[in-house]
Amino acid sequence: MKLEDYFEFLAPDDIRLKGTRVGIETILYDYIYHARTPEEIAQTYPTITLEQVYATILYYHHEKSKVSQYIADWLEWSHKMREEQRKNPPPGIKRLMDIKAAQKKQQTHESSIS
């Protein structure tokens, strides 16, 4: 079995573990940025095997510059999406934010009276 056989290359910015919906960025983010062991990662995601985790890490080390750019692009996209969501929250989140702001305003008002 070739290393690439562990993955589905859906698009240049979408590489997933074969037979799952888990992207390699999910595993590699835990591995690189959280220093989690392969065993910890495999236990966190029940749809993947320890073998798949090791294959992803090995792929990362074999294609370090390419995969590093893939992760950097994913992180940039993720930050943009979070900022977009912060600026334009969905209606349900907006309502919760408004309720929280009203409660805080009420608490401030009550504490200034006492």
C-alpha positions as CSV (number, residue, x, y, z in Angstrom):
1,M,0.0,0.0,0.0
2,K,1.3,3.4,-0.9
3,L,1.1,6.3,1.6
4,E,-1.2,8.3,-0.7
5,D,-3.7,5.4,-0.6
6,Y,-4.7,6.5,2.9
7,F,-6.1,9.8,1.6
8,E,-8.7,11.2,-0.7
9,F,-7.4,14.2,-2.6
10,L,-10.8,16.0,-3.2
11,A,-9.2,19.4,-4.1
12,P,-5.9,21.1,-3.6
13,D,-7.3,22.5,-0.3
14,D,-9.2,19.4,0.8
15,I,-7.3,16.2,1.7
16,R,-9.2,13.7,3.8
17,L,-8.6,10.4,5.4
18,K,-10.0,7.8,3.1
19,G,-13.4,6.6,4.2
20,T,-13.9,9.4,6.6
21,R,-14.9,13.1,6.6
22,V,-11.7,14.0,8.7
23,G,-9.3,16.3,6.9
24,I,-5.6,15.9,7.4
25,E,-5.5,19.4,8.9
26,T,-7.5,18.2,11.9
27,I,-4.9,15.6,12.8
28,L,-1.9,17.7,12.0
29,Y,-3.2,20.7,13.9
30,D,-3.4,18.5,17.0
31,Y,0.0,17.0,16.3
32,I,1.9,20.2,15.4
33,Y,0.2,22.9,17.5
34,H,-1.0,21.0,20.5
35,A,1.8,18.4,20.7
36,R,-0.6,15.6,21.1
37,T,0.6,12.0,20.6
38,P,-0.8,9.9,17.8
39,E,-2.5,7.7,20.4
40,E,-4.3,10.8,21.9
41,I,-5.4,11.9,18.5
42,A,-6.8,8.5,17.6
43,Q,-8.7,8.4,20.8
44,T,-10.2,11.9,20.2
45,Y,-11.6,11.0,16.8
46,P,-13.4,7.6,16.9
47,T,-13.9,7.4,13.1
48,I,-10.1,7.2,12.5
49,T,-7.6,4.5,13.3
50,L,-4.1,4.9,14.9
51,E,-2.7,3.7,11.6
52,Q,-4.4,6.5,9.8
53,V,-3.0,9.0,12.3
54,Y,0.5,7.7,11.7
55,A,0.0,7.7,8.0
56,T,-1.0,11.4,8.1
57,I,2.0,12.3,10.2
58,L,4.3,10.4,7.9
59,Y,2.7,12.1,4.9
60,Y,3.4,15.5,6.6
61,H,7.0,14.6,7.1
62,H,7.4,13.3,3.5
63,E,5.7,16.4,2.0
64,K,6.6,18.9,4.6
65,S,6.7,22.1,2.5
66,K,3.6,21.2,0.6
67,V,1.6,20.2,3.7
68,S,2.9,23.1,5.7
69,Q,1.5,25.4,3.0
70,Y,-1.8,23.5,3.1
71,I,-2.1,24.0,6.8
72,A,-1.1,27.7,6.6
73,D,-3.8,28.2,4.0
74,W,-6.3,26.4,6.1
75,L,-5.4,28.4,9.2
76,E,-5.7,31.7,7.2
77,W,-9.1,30.6,5.8
78,S,-10.2,29.6,9.4
79,H,-9.3,32.9,10.8
80,K,-11.2,34.7,8.0
81,M,-14.3,32.6,8.6
82,R,-14.2,33.2,12.4
83,E,-13.8,37.0,11.8
84,E,-16.7,36.9,9.3
85,Q,-18.8,35.1,11.9
86,R,-17.9,37.5,14.6
87,K,-18.9,40.5,12.4
88,N,-22.1,38.8,11.1
89,P,-23.3,36.3,13.7
90,P,-26.2,34.0,12.8
91,P,-29.6,35.1,14.0
92,G,-29.7,32.7,17.0
93,I,-26.2,33.8,18.2
94,K,-27.1,37.4,17.7
95,R,-30.2,37.0,19.9
96,L,-28.1,35.3,22.6
97,M,-25.6,38.2,22.4
98,D,-28.4,40.7,22.8
99,I,-29.8,38.9,25.8
100,K,-26.4,38.8,27.4
101,A,-25.9,42.5,26.8
102,A,-29.3,43.3,28.2
103,Q,-28.6,41.2,31.4
104,K,-25.2,42.9,31.8
105,K,-26.8,46.3,31.4
106,Q,-29.5,45.4,34.0
107,Q,-26.8,44.2,36.5
108,T,-24.9,47.4,36.0
109,H,-28.0,49.5,36.5
110,E,-29.0,47.6,39.6
111,S,-25.5,47.9,41.1
112,S,-25.4,51.7,40.5
113,I,-28.7,52.0,42.4
114,S,-27.5,50.2,45.5
